[in-house]
Amino acid sequence: MSRTALRLPLAPLALFVVFTAGSIVGHAQAPSGQPDVLSALLTEVRGLRAAMEQMASASARVPLLLGRVQLQEQRIANQVRRLDAVRAALAPAQREFDEVARHLKDLQESSSTSSSCDPQCQGARDWEIKESTRVLALKQTELQRWTAEEAFLVQDIAAEQARWADFNQRLEELDRALSRR
C-alpha cells in the first residue's frame, strides 16, 4: 500500500476528533446567561450531607440517652425500696425507744416518791434504772442510725431524680430537634 492510501482513511478520523473535542469544550463552558446551577446544586448537596450527619448523630444518641434514663429509673426504684425498708425498721425502733424511755421515767418517778422500800428493793430498783438507762442509750443509737440512713437515702433519691430529669430533658430537646425536620 502506498502512503497516500494510508493517509486518506486517517483524514476523516482526524477531522472527527477535532470537531468532537471542540464540541466537548463548548459544552463544558457554561453559558454566562444561565444561573450558576452547579454551585446551587453543590450547596444543596452539602446541606443534605450536613442534615444526614446530624440525623445519624442524633439517632446514635437516642438509644444511649434512653439507656441512661432506664438506668436512672432502676437506681431510683432501688433507692426507694431501700428507703421503704429503712422506714419500716425505723417505726418499730422509735416505738421501742419510746417504751424504754417511758419505763425509765416511771422507774425514776417511783424511786423518788417511794422511800418505804427496803435496801434490797432499792438496790433492785437502782439496778433496773441503770439497766433501763443502758438499753435506752442503745435504742437511741439504733434510732439515730436509722434516722441517718433515712436522711441519706432521701438525699440520694433527690440527686438521682435530678439526674433522671436531666436525661429526660435531653431526650425532649432531641425530640424537638428531630421533629423540626
Summary of the structure (lengths in Angstrom):
residues: 181
radius of gyration: 45.3
end to end distance: 73.2
largest distance: 158.3
contacts: 410
relative contact order: 0.09
helix: 91%
strand: 0%
